[in-house]
C-alpha cells in the first residue's frame, strides 16, 4: 500500500505542478493579450477609457513599453524614455483620481521624430554630429501635446537630417516596415510610421518637406497629414527649408489625426465628414498616374471605383506640367535654404556644431553627397537661381494648382501617394520600376513633391495591400489653406476604403 500511496502522491504532485504551470502560462497569455489590446487602441479610444476610469495610464504605458521591446527588429526608436513616461503616467492617473482638469490626450503615449525638440532628450536629427545635443525646451508642438496630457514615450529613428525617403540611416540603422522586415519603412519619418503601424504607439509627430510624413505613412498602411505650411509652429525643429518644412501628425485613423490637429491648433475637435455625394475629386492621370507599379495601378483603380460607387464625383484633370515644374523648383529652394536655415539653427540652439562640422560627420552616403556637393560644394544653389525659383517658379506652380482647382471646381486631387510599394533595403539608392533602374529618392517623392513645394495641405490614407501583403496609400491634395475641408474629406474617404489589416509582427 505504501508503494501505491507514493505513486499516487507523485502523480498528484505532478498534476498540481502542471496545473500551476498552466495557470501561470494562461495568466501570462492573458496579460500579453490584454497588453496587445491596449496598444491596438487608437489615441482617441485610449484617452476616453482613461477619462472614464476604465484604463490606467500606467497600464497603457507599460503595455506600450512591452510592445516596443517586442517590435525591436523594426529599429524604429533612437531614444526610449520609459522611466519618465511611467512617472508621467502615474501623475496622469493621480490627476484624474483627484478631479484635477484633464486634457484630451491625458495619459496617452506619443512618439516624436528625432528632429523635433523634447526637453531633456537628445535631438540627434538622425546624424552623428548631434548625438550629444539635448534641448532644454520643448518645441511648441510638443508642448501643446504635453499640455493636452500626452506622454512622450521616446524619439523615433529617421532618414539622416530628414534628407531622404527610405530611413535607411547609416548612423542609427535602417528602419524596417513591420509588413516585411527586409524592406525599408520609407522616410524621412520612417520610425514614427513603422512604430504606429506595428501597434507600438497610436500617434506620433513627423516632419514633411517633400513627402516625409506621407511616404512612410503610405508604405506602412497608416494615415499621414501634411498641413499648410504655418498651420503648426516650426520652432524647435531641425530645419531643411522654412518655405517648405512643416510638422505633420501620423496615426492609424483619421479621428486621431483630427484629434492631434485640434490640439496643435488649439481649437475644438470636429469629427464631421463631408457628405460623399458633395465631394468632387480631381483625377490627374497625366501627372500622377504615369508609369505606376502594376500593384499600385490595380489598387488605385479599385479605390476610385469604390469611391465612385459611394457617390463621390470624380473629374478628370490635366495638370501634367506640375510634376516637371515642381521638380525644377523644389530642390533648388530646399538646397539653398538648408545652408542658411540649418546653420542658423545650429547656432541658435547652441548645438556645439557648425554646418561644415556637421557635414563632416554625416554617416549616410546619400545625405553626405547632397551636403558636400549640392549644399556646400560645386553644385550649391546660387542666389540668382534661388531668387528665380522663389520669386517666379514657385508662384507659377501655386497658380497652376489654384487655376486647376477653380477650373474643375474640385475639392481635392486624388492620386497614389507613392508609385511603388516599399522596396528591399538594398534598393535605397536605386529601384527597379517596370523594368528600369531609377533614383529611389525621385521615384518615391514624384507624386508628393509638387504639392509640397506649392505649400498645399496633403493627406494619405491606406488603400489596400499588394499580393505580397505590402501596404499602399492614396493621396489627397487640397487647395491652399483648405486643411479643415481636407480633413473632413479624409474622414469620408476613410469610411469607404476601410484601411488595411495589422502586420503579423
C-alpha positions in Angstrom: 0.0 0.0 0.0 2.9 2.4 0.8 4.2 1.9 -2.8 0.7 2.7 -4.2 0.5 5.8 -2.0 3.9 7.0 -3.1 2.9 6.6 -6.7 -0.4 8.4 -6.1 1.3 11.2 -4.2 3.8 11.6 -7.0 1.1 11.7 -9.6 -0.9 14.2 -7.5 2.2 16.4 -7.1 2.9 16.3 -10.8 -0.7 17.2 -11.6 -0.7 20.1 -9.2 2.6 21.4 -10.7 1.1 21.0 -14.2 -2.0 23.0 -13.1 0.2 25.7 -11.6 2.3 25.9 -14.7 -0.8 26.0 -16.8 -2.2 28.8 -14.7 1.0 30.8 -14.9 1.1 30.3 -18.7 -2.6 31.2 -19.0 -2.1 34.3 -16.9 0.9 35.4 -18.9 -1.0 34.8 -22.1 -3.9 36.9 -20.7 -1.5 39.6 -19.7 0.0 39.6 -23.2 -3.4 39.7 -24.9 -4.5 42.5 -22.6 -1.3 44.4 -23.3 -1.7 43.9 -27.1 -5.4 45.1 -26.8 -4.2 48.2 -25.1 -1.6 49.0 -27.8 -4.2 48.4 -30.5 -6.3 51.2 -29.2 -6.5 54.5 -31.0 -5.4 57.6 -29.1 -9.0 58.8 -29.1 -10.2 55.4 -27.6 -7.4 55.2 -25.0 -8.0 58.8 -23.9 -11.7 58.1 -23.5 -11.1 54.9 -21.5 -8.6 56.8 -19.2 -11.0 59.7 -18.6 -13.8 57.3 -17.7 -11.7 55.3 -15.3 -11.7 52.1 -17.4 -7.9 52.2 -18.1 -5.0 53.4 -16.1 -2.4 55.4 -18.0 0.4 53.4 -16.2 -1.0 50.1 -17.6 -1.2 51.6 -21.1 2.4 52.9 -20.9 3.7 49.6 -19.6 1.9 47.8 -22.5 3.5 50.3 -24.9 7.0 49.7 -23.5 6.5 46.0 -23.7 5.3 46.3 -27.3 8.3 48.5 -28.1 10.6 45.7 -27.0 8.6 43.1 -29.0 9.0 45.1 -32.2 12.7 45.9 -31.7 13.7 44.5 -35.1 12.0 47.4 -36.7 14.7 49.7 -35.3 12.0 52.4 -35.1 13.4 54.2 -32.0 16.6 56.2 -31.2 15.7 57.0 -27.6 13.1 55.3 -25.3 12.2 57.4 -22.3 10.5 54.6 -20.3 11.2 55.8 -16.7 10.0 59.3 -17.3 7.0 58.1 -19.2 5.9 55.9 -16.3 6.3 58.8 -13.9 4.1 61.0 -16.2 1.6 58.2 -16.4 1.4 57.8 -12.7 0.9 61.6 -12.4 -1.9 61.4 -15.0 -3.7 58.7 -13.0 -3.3 60.8 -9.8 -4.6 63.9 -11.6 -7.7 62.0 -12.8 -8.3 60.5 -9.4 -8.1 63.9 -7.6 -10.5 65.5 -10.1 -8.0 68.0 -11.5 -8.5 69.3 -15.0 -7.7 66.9 -17.8 -6.7 67.3 -21.4 -7.9 65.5 -24.5 -4.8 63.3 -24.6 -4.5 62.7 -20.8 -2.2 59.7 -20.2 -1.8 58.8 -23.9 1.8 58.0 -25.1 3.0 59.8 -28.2 6.2 59.2 -30.3 8.2 62.2 -31.6 10.5 62.2 -34.6 14.1 62.8 -33.5 14.3 66.2 -35.2 11.6 67.8 -33.0 12.8 69.1 -29.6 11.8 67.3 -26.4 13.3 68.9 -23.4 15.9 66.6 -21.7 16.1 64.1 -24.5 18.8 64.0 -27.3 17.7 65.6 -30.6 20.0 63.8 -33.0 18.1 64.5 -36.2 19.5 61.1 -37.1 23.0 62.4 -37.5 26.2 61.7 -35.5 27.1 65.3 -35.1 24.1 65.9 -32.9 24.2 62.8 -30.8 25.0 64.9 -27.7 22.7 67.8 -28.3 20.0 67.8 -25.6 17.5 70.7 -25.9 16.4 72.4 -22.7 13.0 73.4 -24.0 10.2 71.6 -25.8 9.2 72.5 -29.3 5.9 74.3 -29.2 4.2 71.4 -31.0 5.5 69.0 -28.3 4.5 71.4 -25.5 1.0 71.5 -26.9 0.7 67.7 -26.8 2.0 67.7 -23.2 -0.4 70.5 -22.2 -3.1 68.2 -23.5 -2.0 65.4 -21.2 0.1 63.4 -23.7 3.2 61.5 -22.6 6.3 61.4 -24.7 7.4 57.7 -24.9 10.6 58.4 -27.0 12.3 59.8 -30.1 12.0 58.0 -33.4 14.6 56.9 -35.9 14.6 58.7 -39.3 16.4 59.4 -42.5 19.6 61.3 -41.6 18.8 65.0 -41.3 15.5 64.3 -42.9 17.1 64.3 -46.4 15.7 61.1 -47.9 12.7 58.9 -48.2 13.9 55.4 -47.0 15.0 56.0 -43.4 18.0 53.7 -44.2 20.2 55.5 -41.7 23.9 54.6 -41.7 24.4 56.1 -38.2 21.4 54.6 -36.3 20.5 51.7 -38.6 17.7 51.2 -41.2 14.1 51.4 -40.1 12.1 48.5 -41.5 8.4 48.2 -42.2 6.5 45.7 -40.0 4.9 44.2 -43.1 8.3 42.9 -44.3 11.5 43.3 -42.2 13.5 43.0 -45.4 12.1 46.3 -46.7 12.6 49.9 -45.7 9.9 51.9 -43.9 10.0 55.0 -46.1 11.1 58.4 -44.8 12.1 60.6 -43.6 9.6 60.0 -40.7 10.1 56.2 -41.0 10.5 55.4 -37.3 7.2 57.1 -36.3 5.3 55.4 -39.2 6.7 51.9 -38.5 6.0 52.1 -34.8 2.4 53.2 -35.3 1.8 50.5 -37.9 3.3 47.9 -35.6 0.9 48.9 -32.8 3.7 50.1 -30.6 2.1 53.6 -30.2 -1.1 55.1 -31.6 0.1 58.5 -32.6 3.2 60.5 -33.4 4.7 63.6 -34.9 6.9 63.7 -38.0 8.0 66.4 -40.4 7.3 66.8 -44.1 9.3 68.8 -46.6 8.7 66.9 -49.8 6.7 63.9 -48.6 8.4 62.8 -45.4 5.2 62.2 -43.5 3.0 60.9 -46.3 5.5 58.5 -47.9 6.3 56.4 -44.8 2.6 56.6 -43.8 1.6 55.1 -47.2 4.3 52.4 -47.1 3.2 51.3 -43.6 -0.5 51.4 -44.1 -1.4 54.3 -41.8 -2.6 57.9 -42.2 -0.3 60.9 -42.6 -1.2 64.6 -42.7 0.9 67.4 -44.1 -0.8 70.7 -43.1 -0.5 74.0 -44.9 2.9 75.5 -44.0 2.5 77.7 -40.9 -0.6 75.9 -39.5 1.7 74.4 -36.8 4.8 76.0 -35.3 8.2 75.1 -36.7 10.2 76.4 -33.8 12.4 73.8 -32.1 12.6 71.6 -35.2 15.8 70.8 -37.1 15.1 72.5 -40.4 15.6 72.0 -44.1 13.6 74.8 -45.6 11.5 77.4 -44.0 9.5 77.7 -47.2 8.6 74.0 -47.4 9.0 72.4 -43.9 6.1 71.5 -41.7 5.4 69.2 -38.7 2.8 66.6 -39.5 0.9 64.0 -37.5 0.7 60.3 -38.2 -1.9 57.8 -36.8 -3.8 54.7 -37.8 -7.1 56.6 -38.4 -8.5 60.0 -39.3 -10.0 60.5 -35.9 -6.6 60.5 -34.3 -5.2 62.9 -37.0 -8.0 65.3 -36.3 -7.5 65.0 -32.5 -3.8 65.9 -32.9 -4.7 68.7 -35.3 -7.2 70.2 -32.8 -4.5 70.1 -30.0 -1.8 71.7 -32.2 -4.2 74.4 -33.5 -5.8 74.9 -30.0 -9.3 74.5 -31.5 -12.2 72.3 -30.7 -12.2 68.9 -32.3 -14.6 68.5 -35.2 -15.5 65.0 -36.4 -17.8 65.8 -39.3 -17.1 64.0 -42.5 -18.1 65.8 -45.7 -21.1 64.0 -47.3 -19.7 61.7 -50.1 -22.2 63.0 -52.7 -20.9 66.5 -52.3 -17.2 65.6 -52.7 -15.6 66.4 -56.1 -12.2 64.9 -56.5 -9.9 65.6 -59.4 -8.1 62.6 -61.1 -4.8 64.0 -62.6 -3.9 61.0 -64.7 -1.3 62.8 -66.9 0.6 64.0 -63.8 0.4 61.3 -61.1 -0.8 58.1 -62.7 2.0 57.6 -65.2 4.4 54.6 -65.0 2.8 53.1 -61.9 3.9 49.8 -60.5 1.1 47.3 -61.5 0.2 46.7 -57.9 -0.3 50.4 -57.3 -2.3 50.8 -60.5 -4.6 48.0 -59.6 -5.2 49.2 -56.0 -5.7 52.8 -57.1 -8.3 51.8 -59.7 -10.1 49.7 -57.1 -10.1 52.7 -54.7 -11.5 55.0 -57.4 -14.3 52.6 -58.3 -15.3 52.2 -54.6 -15.4 56.0 -54.2 -17.4 56.5 -57.3 -19.9 53.8 -56.3 -20.2 55.6 -52.9 -21.3 58.8 -54.6 -18.0 60.7 -54.9 -17.7 62.7 -58.1 -14.5 62.0 -60.0 -13.4 64.6 -62.5 -10.5 64.1 -65.0 -7.9 66.8 -64.5 -5.0 67.8 -66.7 -2.1 69.3 -64.7 0.8 67.3 -66.2 3.1 70.3 -66.0 3.1 70.5 -62.2 5.5 67.5 -62.0 8.4 68.9 -64.0 7.7 72.4 -62.6 7.9 71.1 -59.0 11.0 69.0 -59.7 12.8 72.1 -61.1 11.8 74.4 -58.2 11.6 72.2 -55.1 15.2 71.0 -54.8 16.5 74.5 -55.6 14.6 76.0 -52.7 15.5 73.2 -50.3 19.2 73.1 -51.0 19.6 76.9 -50.9 17.6 77.3 -47.7 19.1 74.4 -45.8 22.5 76.1 -45.9 21.1 79.2 -44.2 18.3 77.7 -42.1 20.3 74.8 -40.7 23.4 76.9 -39.9 21.2 79.4 -38.1 19.5 76.6 -36.1 22.8 75.1 -35.1 24.0 78.4 -33.6 20.6 79.5 -32.1 20.2 76.3 -30.1 23.9 76.0 -29.0 24.3 72.6 -30.5 28.1 72.8 -30.5 28.3 72.3 -34.2 28.5 74.5 -37.3 27.3 73.4 -40.7 30.7 72.2 -42.1 31.5 70.3 -38.9 28.1 68.7 -39.0 28.6 67.8 -42.7 31.9 66.1 -42.0 30.2 63.8 -39.5 27.3 62.8 -41.8 27.3 58.9 -41.9 24.8 58.1 -44.7 26.4 58.3 -48.2 23.4 59.7 -49.9 23.0 62.6 -47.5 26.7 63.3 -47.3 26.8 63.6 -51.1 23.9 66.1 -51.0 25.6 68.3 -48.4 29.2 68.1 -49.7 28.2 68.7 -53.3 24.7 70.2 -53.5 24.7 72.3 -50.4 28.3 73.4 -49.7 30.1 72.2 -52.8 30.4 72.9 -56.5 26.7 72.4 -57.2 25.5 74.7 -54.4 22.5 76.8 -55.5 23.4 80.4 -56.4 21.5 83.4 -55.2 20.1 84.2 -58.7 18.9 80.6 -59.1 17.2 80.7 -55.7 15.5 84.0 -56.5 14.2 82.7 -59.8 12.8 79.7 -58.0 11.2 81.5 -55.1 10.0 84.6 -57.0 8.9 83.1 -60.2 9.0 79.2 -60.2 7.1 78.6 -57.0 4.4 81.2 -57.6 3.9 79.7 -61.1 3.4 76.3 -59.6 1.0 77.7 -57.0 -1.0 79.4 -59.7 -1.2 76.3 -61.8 -2.7 74.4 -58.9 -5.1 77.3 -58.0 -6.3 77.5 -61.6 -6.9 73.8 -61.8 -8.9 73.8 -58.5 -11.0 76.7 -59.8 -11.4 75.5 -63.4 -12.6 72.0 -62.5 -14.4 73.1 -59.3 -12.8 70.3 -57.3 -12.3 69.9 -53.6 -9.1 68.0 -53.8 -6.9 66.0 -56.1 -6.7 62.2 -55.6 -3.7 60.0 -56.7 -1.5 57.2 -55.4 0.8 58.5 -52.7 3.8 56.5 -54.0 4.1 54.9 -57.4 5.5 51.7 -56.0 5.4 49.8 -52.6 8.1 49.5 -50.0 11.3 48.2 -51.5 14.1 45.9 -50.3 16.7 47.7 -48.1 19.4 47.1 -50.8 17.4 49.4 -53.1 17.8 52.6 -51.0 19.7 54.3 -53.8 18.1 52.9 -57.0 14.9 50.9 -57.5 13.6 48.9 -60.5 10.2 50.2 -61.7 8.6 48.5 -64.7 12.0 47.1 -65.8 14.0 50.2 -65.5 16.5 51.3 -62.8 16.0 54.8 -61.4 16.6 57.0 -58.4 14.8 55.8 -55.3 14.7 59.4 -54.0 13.0 60.8 -57.1 10.7 57.8 -57.6 9.3 57.8 -54.0 8.7 61.5 -54.0 7.4 62.0 -57.5 3.8 62.4 -56.5 4.3 64.2 -53.2 6.9 66.7 -54.2 4.9 69.2 -56.4 2.1 69.8 -53.8 4.7 70.1 -51.1 6.6 72.8 -53.0 3.4 74.7 -53.7 2.6 74.6 -49.9 -0.6 72.7 -50.3 -2.2 70.6 -47.5 -1.9 66.9 -48.2 -3.2 63.7 -46.8 -2.5 60.0 -47.3 -4.9 57.1 -46.4 -4.3 53.3 -46.7 -6.0 51.9 -49.8 -5.0 48.2 -49.7 -2.3 45.6 -49.8 -0.3 44.2 -52.7 -0.3 40.4 -53.4 2.8 40.3 -51.2 1.0 41.9 -48.3 2.6 45.4 -48.6 0.5 48.5 -47.9 -0.3 51.2 -50.4 -1.6 54.7 -49.9 -4.0 57.0 -51.7 -3.2 60.8 -51.5 -5.4 63.8 -51.4 -4.0 67.3 -52.0 -6.3 70.2 -51.3 -6.3 73.9 -52.3 -4.1 76.3 -50.2 -5.4 76.8 -46.7 -8.1 74.1 -47.1 -6.9 72.0 -44.2 -10.2 71.7 -42.4 -12.1 70.7 -45.6 -9.4 68.2 -46.5 -9.7 66.5 -43.0 -13.4 66.3 -43.5 -12.9 64.7 -46.9 -10.4 62.3 -45.4 -12.9 61.2 -42.8 -15.4 60.4 -45.5 -12.9 58.6 -47.8 -11.6 56.5 -44.9 -15.1 55.1 -44.3 -15.2 53.9 -47.9 -11.6 52.4 -48.1 -11.6 51.0 -44.6 -7.8 50.7 -44.1 -5.5 47.6 -44.1 -5.1 44.8 -41.5 -2.4 44.9 -38.9 1.0 43.4 -39.7 1.9 39.9 -38.4 4.7 41.0 -36.1 
